[in-house]
Amino acid sequence: MNLVIVDDDCLVSDALKTILEANEGIHVAAIGTDGCDAVRLYREHLPDILLMDIRMKQMDGLSATAEIRKEFPDAKILLLTTFSDDNYIVKALRLGAMGYLLKQDYANILPALKAVASGQTVFGCQVVSKLPGLIWQAEAFDYASADISDRELEIIRLIANGMSNKEIAAELFLSEGTVRNYLSSILDKLNLRDRTQVAVFYYQHK
């Protein structure tokens, strides 16, 4: 797994590099200190995952996420911050970040990276608990009109609750491959890009 780490605190970046590279198969290609570095280093290294802080000088992590994903729509970006700020969380979701973790949850960083690498979206427990109240509520959506089956709607709800494919498979007594197939069908029918957009769509159209 090839990573780029961007954080304005060099001690944090260096510590993360040391901790993560102690795990076999993980390499930190570069370290940056602000959003401008993030954009430049992403273009240069095309990492599997960009692990990035939010509050930084010059350009913040959310602005960098927007710029990177505009140029690289499939970019996997995991935001790591000390701030459980409601506006940050909502904006991160809408920009398509693959995860939002608090630095206090340092023990979850490695599992989160592995989950993001496999295409899953991850949020810390404190963030997941906030999601229903944060996402703007719109008119109810007629899922049947979009040819969404009851099983697909059930999977949408579980994704919105922050469950991984493996957890959904266990919950519904399905294989992970079957869950992935359902997810592909859901994305196609709702014209969405990824799991994050599925969660946002659900909370906007409950």
C-alpha positions in Angstrom: 0.0 0.0 0.0 1.6 3.3 -1.2 0.7 6.3 1.0 1.2 10.0 1.0 0.8 11.7 4.4 0.0 15.4 4.8 -0.2 17.2 8.1 1.1 20.6 9.3 2.5 19.0 12.4 5.8 17.3 11.3 5.9 15.3 14.5 2.5 13.7 13.7 3.6 12.9 10.1 6.9 11.4 11.2 5.2 9.3 13.9 2.6 8.1 11.5 5.2 7.2 8.9 7.2 5.2 11.5 4.2 3.4 12.9 2.6 2.6 9.5 5.8 1.5 7.8 6.4 -1.0 10.6 3.6 -3.0 8.9 4.6 -5.2 6.0 3.5 -3.9 2.7 3.0 -0.3 3.7 5.2 2.4 2.2 5.0 6.2 2.8 6.1 7.7 -0.5 6.1 11.3 0.6 5.1 13.7 3.4 3.6 17.2 3.0 2.6 20.0 5.3 -0.5 21.6 3.6 -3.1 21.2 1.0 -0.9 22.6 -1.8 1.6 19.9 -1.0 -1.2 17.3 -1.0 -2.3 18.3 -4.6 1.3 18.3 -5.8 2.4 15.1 -4.1 -0.8 13.3 -5.2 -0.1 14.2 -8.9 3.6 13.1 -8.4 3.1 9.8 -6.6 -0.5 8.7 -7.4 -0.7 7.0 -4.0 -3.2 4.2 -3.1 -4.4 6.5 -0.3 -3.8 10.1 0.8 -3.9 10.4 4.6 -4.5 14.1 5.3 -5.2 16.6 8.1 -7.9 19.2 7.6 -6.8 22.4 9.3 -3.6 23.5 7.6 -2.1 26.7 6.3 -2.1 27.8 2.6 -4.7 25.3 1.6 -6.8 23.1 4.0 -7.5 19.4 3.6 -11.1 19.9 2.4 -10.1 22.3 -0.4 -7.3 19.9 -1.4 -9.8 17.0 -1.4 -12.0 18.9 -3.8 -9.2 19.8 -6.1 -7.7 16.3 -6.1 -11.0 14.5 -6.7 -11.9 16.9 -9.5 -8.7 15.8 -11.3 -8.7 12.3 -10.0 -12.3 11.1 -9.4 -11.2 7.8 -8.0 -8.7 9.2 -5.5 -9.0 7.6 -2.1 -8.6 10.2 0.6 -8.8 9.5 4.4 -9.1 12.6 6.5 -7.5 12.5 9.9 -8.1 15.4 12.3 -8.5 16.4 15.9 -11.8 18.3 15.1 -15.2 16.6 15.2 -16.7 19.6 13.5 -20.1 19.1 12.0 -19.5 21.3 9.0 -16.2 19.5 8.3 -17.9 16.1 8.4 -20.8 17.1 6.1 -18.4 18.7 3.6 -16.0 15.7 3.7 -19.0 13.5 2.9 -20.1 15.6 0.0 -16.6 15.9 -1.4 -16.4 12.1 -1.5 -13.7 11.5 1.1 -13.4 7.8 1.9 -13.2 8.3 5.6 -13.1 10.8 8.5 -11.2 9.8 11.6 -10.2 11.6 14.8 -6.5 11.6 15.7 -7.5 10.4 19.1 -8.6 7.1 17.4 -5.0 6.3 16.4 -5.5 2.6 17.0 -8.1 2.6 14.2 -5.9 4.3 11.6 -4.3 1.1 10.2 -7.6 -0.9 10.0 -9.2 2.2 8.4 -6.5 2.4 5.8 -7.0 -1.3 4.9 -10.7 -0.8 4.7 -10.3 2.3 2.4 -7.8 0.4 0.2 -10.5 -2.3 -0.3 -13.0 0.4 -1.4 -14.9 0.8 1.9 -15.8 4.1 3.5 -14.9 4.5 7.1 -15.9 6.9 9.9 -15.0 7.0 13.5 -17.7 6.0 16.0 -18.2 9.7 17.1 -18.7 10.7 13.5 -21.1 7.9 12.5 -23.3 8.7 15.5 -23.7 12.3 14.2 -24.5 11.5 10.6 -28.3 11.2 10.8 -28.6 14.6 12.3 -26.0 16.3 10.1 -27.2 15.5 6.6 -29.9 17.8 5.2 -33.3 16.0 4.9 -35.1 16.3 1.6 -38.4 14.9 0.4 -38.9 11.1 0.7 -37.5 9.2 -2.3 -39.5 6.5 -4.1 -36.8 3.8 -4.3 -39.2 1.5 -6.1 -39.4 3.9 -9.0 -35.6 3.6 -9.3 -36.0 -0.2 -9.4 -34.3 -0.6 -6.0 -35.4 -3.9 -4.5 -36.2 -4.4 -0.8 -32.8 -6.2 -0.4 -30.9 -3.4 -2.0 -32.7 -0.8 0.2 -31.7 -2.9 3.2 -28.1 -2.8 2.1 -28.3 1.0 1.5 -29.5 1.4 5.1 -26.7 -0.7 6.5 -24.1 1.2 4.4 -25.6 4.5 5.8 -25.1 3.0 9.3 -21.4 2.7 8.6 -21.2 -1.1 8.1 -18.5 -2.6 5.8 -19.2 -5.2 3.1 -18.0 -8.0 5.5 -20.3 -6.8 8.2 -23.3 -6.5 5.9 -22.6 -10.0 4.6 -22.7 -11.4 8.1 -25.8 -9.4 9.0 -27.8 -10.6 5.9 -26.2 -14.1 5.6 -24.7 -13.3 2.2 -21.3 -13.6 0.7 -19.1 -10.5 0.4 -19.1 -11.0 -3.3 -22.9 -10.9 -3.4 -22.9 -7.7 -1.3 -20.4 -6.2 -3.8 -22.7 -7.1 -6.6 -25.7 -5.5 -4.9 -23.6 -2.4 -4.2 -22.6 -2.1 -7.9 -26.3 -2.4 -8.9 -27.3 0.3 -6.4 -24.6 2.7 -7.6 -25.8 2.2 -11.2 -29.5 2.6 -10.5 -29.0 5.7 -8.4 -26.2 7.1 -10.6 -23.9 7.4 -7.6 -20.1 7.0 -7.5 -19.3 5.3 -4.3 -20.4 4.2 -0.8 -20.0 7.6 0.7 -22.5 9.0 -1.8 -24.9 6.1 -1.0 -24.8 7.1 2.7 -25.4 10.8 1.8 -28.2 10.0 -0.6 -29.9 7.8 2.0 -29.9 10.5 4.7 -31.0 13.1 2.2 -34.0 11.0 1.0 -35.2 9.0 4.0 
